[in-house]
């Protein structure tokens, strides 16, 4: 299977620049895979499609201010923090990369300087920080950092909390788990009142989620590892759900990655704990274990995310799942749905 198989046309005007207000006022395209039918709704209609026998799984990772912008001799520089390696060392992306030579010391602010110690693949670098004042590096980095909005959001009025889910709790993500952005506290309360079991896991979003696919053959694409956590009490509840044949509804592709990575087929159960996953899910390559339904956004062309959604359709018996996902996206374009991070949502049942 090829990366180009997942390409589609999207007018730039349909790339959402701002979030919906209130959050659950965004639109919701519901695809019923059993009946091959589509219903156009709003996200606040979600309770119509869930029941007290469902388990809804959220990713409670919180976005950190990972983008650090500063100037050197008047020229703009950018450090994008990916992962902390040690006390003073991070894996990063740099712009322009040519201005960050190995061993050259760069002054970031009055409090901080840095130097590249190693060049990795995919444009990544290992950056060593030297704290000139202050006592805690992470506090300084977070103070200097800003909201890591993706590059296709060019003129947004959003503030940082708009790019956090209302249930965000554990710092670590370098991008928002965007399917969760549509939930309001009131909507979550209503679902709980209905009897929907709402569970929370953690996956800290990094390159594994948002790195572009550069290989034409999907089998050649290298997924980066992302850290996830399956809490013990959540694993127990999910194991009960599997035993009782309850429907597991993942909120976002990141929740999918936790659920599918933490389920042990030999034990037929979820395994609790913290681990890393580089799971790559695309049609023709993956046998789904536990996820039955998915709430997700409309994703970039040729991304691993649209590939994952297509694979879910395949697991639900949809013939030619690539053609189907592209037809659903074509319909969303025709109906003027908004795409990507601040865009509208899709529910696959």
C-alpha positions in Angstrom: 0.0 0.0 0.0 1.3 3.5 -0.9 1.2 6.8 0.9 -0.3 8.5 -2.2 -3.3 6.3 -1.8 -4.4 8.5 1.1 -4.2 11.8 -0.7 -7.3 14.0 -1.2 -8.2 17.6 -2.2 -8.9 20.1 0.6 -9.6 23.8 0.0 -7.5 25.9 2.3 -10.7 27.7 3.4 -11.8 24.5 5.2 -8.8 24.4 7.5 -10.1 25.6 10.8 -8.2 28.5 12.3 -10.2 28.8 15.5 -12.1 26.4 17.8 -15.8 26.2 17.9 -17.6 28.0 20.7 -18.9 26.4 22.7 -16.7 23.4 22.1 -19.5 20.9 21.4 -21.1 23.2 18.9 -18.8 21.8 16.2 -20.3 19.5 13.6 -20.2 15.7 13.8 -20.3 13.4 10.8 -21.6 10.0 12.0 -20.7 7.0 9.9 -22.6 3.8 10.6 -20.4 1.1 9.2 -23.1 -1.6 9.6 -25.6 0.2 7.4 -23.1 2.2 5.4 -25.0 5.4 6.2 -24.1 8.9 7.1 -25.8 11.3 9.5 -24.9 15.0 9.8 -25.1 16.2 13.4 -23.4 18.4 16.0 -21.1 17.2 18.7 -23.6 17.9 21.4 -25.7 15.2 19.7 -23.2 12.6 20.8 -25.4 11.1 23.6 -27.8 9.9 20.9 -25.2 7.5 19.7 -23.9 6.2 23.0 -25.5 4.1 25.7 -24.9 3.0 29.3 -23.2 -0.2 28.0 -20.4 1.9 26.4 -17.0 2.7 27.7 -15.6 6.0 26.4 -11.8 6.3 26.7 -10.2 9.8 26.8 -6.5 10.8 26.6 -5.9 13.2 29.5 -2.4 14.3 28.4 -1.9 18.0 28.7 -0.1 20.1 26.0 3.1 21.8 27.2 4.5 25.1 25.7 6.9 23.2 23.5 7.7 26.0 20.9 10.4 28.4 22.0 10.9 31.4 19.7 13.9 33.8 20.1 16.1 36.0 18.0 19.8 35.9 17.3 21.2 39.1 15.7 17.7 40.0 14.7 16.9 36.7 13.0 14.2 34.4 14.3 15.1 31.0 15.6 12.8 28.2 16.9 13.4 25.3 19.3 10.6 22.7 19.4 10.9 20.5 22.4 10.1 16.8 21.6 11.4 14.8 24.5 13.5 15.2 27.6 16.5 12.8 27.5 18.2 13.8 30.8 18.2 16.6 33.3 19.6 19.2 30.9 19.2 17.4 27.5 16.3 17.4 25.1 15.5 15.8 21.7 14.3 18.8 19.6 13.4 20.1 16.2 15.2 23.3 15.2 14.5 26.1 12.7 16.5 27.0 10.7 18.5 23.8 11.4 21.5 25.1 9.5 22.0 27.7 12.2 22.5 25.1 14.9 25.8 23.5 14.3 27.2 20.8 16.6 29.1 22.4 19.4 28.2 26.0 18.7 26.7 27.8 21.8 23.5 29.7 21.1 22.1 32.3 23.6 18.3 31.8 23.9 17.6 34.3 26.7 19.3 36.1 29.6 18.6 32.9 31.6 19.5 30.2 29.0 21.9 29.1 26.4 22.2 25.8 24.4 24.3 23.8 22.1 23.7 20.8 19.7 25.5 17.7 20.8 24.2 15.2 18.2 22.3 15.2 14.9 19.7 12.4 14.5 17.6 11.4 11.6 14.4 13.1 10.4 15.8 16.5 11.3 16.0 15.9 15.0 18.8 17.1 17.2 20.0 16.5 20.7 20.2 19.9 22.5 22.0 20.5 25.7 20.8 23.5 27.8 22.9 25.5 30.2 21.0 27.5 32.8 22.6 30.9 33.3 20.1 31.9 36.1 17.3 30.3 37.9 17.1 27.0 39.6 14.8 24.8 37.4 15.4 24.3 33.7 11.9 23.1 32.9 10.4 26.1 34.6 12.5 28.4 32.4 11.7 26.4 29.3 8.0 26.5 30.0 8.2 30.3 30.7 9.9 30.9 27.4 7.7 28.5 25.5 4.5 29.1 23.6 1.5 27.2 22.4 2.7 24.6 19.8 0.0 25.1 17.2 0.6 23.2 13.9 1.8 25.2 10.9 -1.5 25.1 9.0 -3.0 27.3 11.7 -1.7 30.7 10.6 -4.0 33.3 12.1 -5.8 32.0 15.1 -7.4 33.9 18.0 -7.1 30.9 20.2 -5.5 31.1 23.6 -3.5 28.2 25.2 -6.5 26.8 27.1 -8.4 26.5 23.8 -5.8 24.0 22.8 -6.3 21.9 25.9 -9.1 19.5 26.6 -11.3 20.3 29.6 -10.0 17.0 31.2 -6.3 17.6 30.5 -4.3 16.7 33.5 -0.8 15.3 32.9 1.8 17.5 31.2 3.7 16.0 28.3 2.0 16.4 24.8 3.6 18.5 22.0 0.2 18.7 20.3 -3.4 18.5 21.4 -5.3 15.2 21.4 -7.7 17.1 19.2 -10.7 14.7 19.2 -11.0 15.5 22.9 -11.2 19.3 22.3 -14.9 19.0 21.5 -16.0 17.9 24.9 -17.4 20.3 27.5 -17.7 19.5 31.1 -21.5 19.6 30.8 -21.5 17.1 27.9 -19.2 14.7 30.0 -21.5 15.1 33.0 -24.5 14.3 30.8 -22.8 11.1 29.5 -21.9 10.0 33.0 -25.6 10.6 34.1 -26.6 8.3 31.2 -24.4 5.6 32.6 -21.6 5.8 30.1 -18.4 4.6 31.7 -15.7 7.3 31.1 -12.1 6.2 31.5 -8.9 8.2 31.1 -5.5 7.1 29.8 -2.4 9.0 28.9 -0.4 9.2 25.6 2.1 12.1 25.3 1.8 13.2 21.7 5.1 13.7 19.8 6.5 12.8 16.4 4.8 9.4 16.4 1.5 11.1 15.9 2.3 14.2 13.8 5.4 13.3 11.8 4.7 13.2 8.0 5.0 10.0 6.1 7.9 10.5 3.6 8.2 6.9 2.4 6.0 6.0 -0.6 5.6 2.4 0.5 3.9 2.3 3.9 6.0 -0.6 5.1 9.1 1.7 4.9 7.7 4.3 7.2 9.3 4.5 10.6 7.0 5.4 13.5 8.6 7.3 16.5 8.0 6.0 20.0 5.5 7.9 22.3 5.1 7.3 26.0 1.8 6.1 27.3 0.2 5.1 30.6 -2.5 2.6 31.3 -3.5 3.1 35.0 -4.2 0.0 37.0 -7.8 0.9 37.9 -8.6 1.7 34.3 -7.1 -1.6 33.1 -9.3 -3.4 35.5 -12.4 -1.6 34.3 -11.6 -2.2 30.7 -11.0 -5.8 31.3 -14.4 -6.1 32.8 -15.8 -4.3 29.8 -14.1 -6.8 27.4 -15.4 -9.7 29.5 -19.0 -8.2 29.4 -18.7 -7.5 25.7 -19.2 -3.7 26.2 -18.4 -1.4 23.3 -15.1 0.5 23.7 -15.3 3.9 22.1 -11.9 5.6 21.7 -11.7 9.4 21.7 -9.0 10.1 19.2 -6.3 8.1 17.5 -4.0 8.6 20.6 -6.5 6.7 22.8 -6.5 4.0 20.1 -2.7 3.7 20.3 -2.9 3.2 24.1 -5.7 0.7 24.0 -4.3 -1.4 21.2 -0.8 -1.2 22.5 -1.6 -2.2 26.1 -3.9 -5.1 25.3 -2.1 -8.5 25.6 -3.6 -11.0 23.2 -2.1 -14.0 25.1 -3.5 -12.9 28.4 -6.7 -11.5 26.7 -6.5 -8.5 29.0 -5.1 -5.0 29.3 -1.7 -4.6 31.0 -1.3 -1.6 33.3 1.8 0.5 33.5 3.9 3.0 31.6 5.5 2.0 28.3 6.3 3.3 24.8 4.6 2.5 21.6 5.5 3.0 18.0 2.4 1.1 16.7 1.6 1.8 13.0 -1.9 1.0 12.1 -2.9 1.0 8.4 -5.2 -1.2 6.2 -4.0 -4.7 5.3 -1.4 -4.7 8.1 -3.2 -4.8 11.4 -5.7 -6.9 13.3 -7.6 -4.8 15.7 -7.9 -6.1 19.3 -10.3 -4.1 21.4 -11.4 -0.7 19.9 -15.0 -0.9 18.5 -15.8 2.7 17.7 -13.9 6.0 17.2 -14.4 9.7 17.7 -11.8 11.5 15.6 -11.2 14.7 13.6 -10.6 15.0 9.9 -6.9 14.4 9.4 -4.2 15.6 7.0 -3.8 13.9 3.6 -1.3 11.1 3.6 -1.0 11.1 7.4 -0.7 8.1 9.6 -3.9 9.2 11.3 -6.2 8.9 8.2 -4.5 5.6 7.6 -5.5 4.4 11.1 -9.1 5.5 10.6 -9.2 3.6 7.3 -7.9 0.5 9.0 -10.7 0.7 11.6 -13.2 0.7 8.7 -11.5 -2.4 7.4 -11.8 -4.0 10.8 -15.5 -3.3 10.8 -16.0 -5.2 7.5 -16.0 -2.2 5.2 -15.0 -3.2 1.7 -12.2 -1.1 0.2 -11.7 1.0 3.4 -9.3 3.4 1.7 -11.9 4.3 -1.0 -14.5 4.6 1.8 -12.5 7.0 4.0 -11.7 9.1 1.0 -15.4 9.2 0.0 -16.3 10.3 3.5 -13.7 13.1 3.4 -15.0 14.1 0.0 -18.5 14.3 1.4 -17.2 16.4 4.3 -15.5 18.8 1.9 -18.7 19.1 -0.1 -20.7 19.8 3.1 -18.1 22.4 4.2 -16.9 20.6 7.4 -13.9 22.2 9.0 -10.7 20.1 9.0 -7.7 19.4 11.3 -7.0 20.4 14.9 -9.7 23.0 15.5 -12.1 21.4 13.0 -15.2 19.3 13.1 -15.4 15.7 14.2 -16.4 12.2 12.9 -17.9 9.3 14.8 -17.4 5.8 13.4 -19.8 3.2 14.8 
